[in-house]
Amino acid sequence: MGHGINVGDTVAVTATVRKRVTEDRVSVLIPSYGEPHSIVDSTPHISSGQKIELTGEVLRVDEDTVTVGGKDLGITVKQSAVRLVTSHVPPKRKRPFVDKPR
């Protein structure tokens, strides 16, 4: 985990638009993903070659790959293809986990 990316972090992936598939869907290329991916995007003026930033939550971290899930995502890419947006901070306990002795 060279980049310090952990499960629960929010990350961004920069994708390149290939073409508009339907009125509300766009085909994009994601670095190190290896195949086209379709996302929902109803922006009227989008062109081929335009860069789009997709954000999602890290679901799994392996040695050199990261699985990102979210609204339109469910992909596994190399760690070098993602950028950390926000780190996950686990909730703090208000009371101790163990009861106090009497």
N, C-alpha and C positions, 0 to 999 in steps of 0.2 A: 504494500500500500504506500507507494512512493509519494503520491500527491496528498495523502492524508484524507482520503475520501472513505467514509464509513457508511454503514447502513443507516438510512433515515435522513441523510444529507440531501439537500436540493441541489441539483446540478443542471447545467445547460449544455446542449449539443447544438453546434452550428450546422445546419443542413442547407443544401442548395436545391432550389426549385427546378424540377425537370419540365413539368407541363401541368396544365389544368386537366383533370380527369373528368369531373362533372362540375356543376354549378358551385357546389360547396366543398369539393375535395380536390387536393393538389398532390401530385406525386413528387417526392423529394428524394435526394440522395444524401445519405448520412455517412460521414467518414468512418471507415473500418467496419461498417455493417455488412457490406457486400451485396446488397440487393435493394431495389427501390422500395420506398415506404410511402403509404398514402396517409395524409392527415386531413382533418377538417379545417378549411380556411375559406371563408366567404368573402375575403377582400376582393373587390372588383378589379383592381388594377395590380395584378401580380404578373411578373414576366419570368421567362425561363432564364436561369442563371442567377436570379436574385437569392440572397442569403436570408435565412430565417433561423431564429434562435428558438429551440424547443427546450422546455424545462420539464423536469420530472424528479421523482424521488428515487434514491438508490434503494433497490430491493435486495441486491446481492453483490458482494465484492469477492472476486477471485484474485489470483496472483497478478494478472495483467489485464483482466477484463472487469467490466462493471455492468450490471443489469439495471436498466432505468425503466421505471414504470410511471405512468401518469395517465392523463386524459386521452391522449392519442398515442402514447408510447408504450412499448413493451419490447424493448430491444436490448441486446447485449453488444457492447462496443468496447474498444480498448480504453484504458484509463487516460491515455494521452488525448483522446477525442472529446473528453468532457472537461467542463470548467466548473469549479465549485462556486455556488451562488450563496448558500447559507448552510452552516453546520447545524446538525441536529443536537439539541440540548435536552437530555432526559429530564423529566419532571422531578422536582425536589420533594422529598418526603416531609410532611409536616410533623409527623410523630415518628419516634424511633421504631424500627421494625420489631424489636424485642421489648417486651413489657419491663417496666422498672421492678426491681425486687422490693418486697414489702418489708 
